[in-house]
Amino acid sequence: MIALFAGLWSRIHVYVAIAGAALAILTGAYMIGKQSARTDEIRRSAERIATQARERAHVEGDVAREPDPAERLRRDWSR
């Protein structure tokens, strides 16, 4: 019985090694892709935050130039 398993193992150990190497390569490729996706998401998030900050600064600058924006809105609404 042990001889049967030893003979079988001697024939398939190469295939098991190849399957293990293929699994390691696929796992590595998956992890690299996951890291790349995470990096891209961080970059997009930073760009989105910068765009929002520029827009906020633009709006706040427009509001600061008006003497009283609430009075202008009341005047426009009451017409």
C-alpha positions in Angstrom: 0.0 0.0 0.0 2.8 2.4 0.9 4.6 1.4 -2.2 1.6 2.3 -4.2 1.4 5.8 -2.7 5.1 6.3 -3.1 5.0 5.3 -6.7 2.0 7.5 -7.3 3.7 10.4 -5.6 6.8 10.0 -7.6 4.8 10.4 -10.7 2.6 13.4 -9.7 5.0 15.5 -7.6 6.1 17.4 -10.6 2.5 18.3 -11.5 1.8 19.3 -7.9 4.8 21.6 -8.0 3.7 23.1 -11.3 0.2 23.7 -9.9 1.7 25.3 -6.7 3.9 27.6 -8.8 0.9 28.6 -11.0 -1.2 29.3 -7.9 1.6 31.4 -6.5 1.9 33.4 -9.8 -1.9 34.0 -9.9 -1.9 35.1 -6.2 0.9 37.5 -6.8 -0.8 39.0 -9.9 -4.0 39.4 -7.9 -2.2 41.1 -5.0 -0.4 43.5 -7.4 -3.6 44.4 -9.1 -5.3 45.0 -5.8 -2.5 47.3 -4.7 -2.7 49.1 -8.0 -6.5 49.6 -7.7 -6.0 50.9 -4.1 -3.4 53.4 -5.3 -5.6 54.6 -8.2 -8.5 55.1 -5.8 -6.4 57.1 -3.4 -5.2 59.3 -6.3 -8.8 59.8 -7.6 -9.9 60.7 -4.0 -7.1 63.3 -3.6 -8.0 64.8 -7.0 -11.7 65.0 -6.0 -10.8 66.6 -2.7 -8.6 69.2 -4.4 -11.3 70.0 -6.9 -13.9 70.4 -4.1 -11.5 72.7 -2.3 -10.9 74.9 -5.3 -14.7 75.1 -5.9 -15.3 76.0 -2.3 -12.7 78.7 -2.4 -14.2 80.1 -5.6 -17.7 80.2 -4.0 -16.5 81.7 -0.8 -14.6 84.4 -2.7 -17.8 85.3 -4.7 -19.8 85.5 -1.4 -17.1 87.6 0.3 -17.2 90.2 -2.5 -20.9 90.9 -2.0 -21.6 93.2 0.9 -24.7 91.4 2.1 -25.8 88.3 0.2 -28.8 87.7 2.4 -30.2 91.2 1.6 -29.7 90.6 -2.1 -31.7 87.4 -1.9 -34.5 89.1 0.1 -34.6 91.9 -2.5 -34.7 89.5 -5.4 -37.4 87.3 -3.7 -39.6 90.2 -2.9 -39.8 91.5 -6.4 
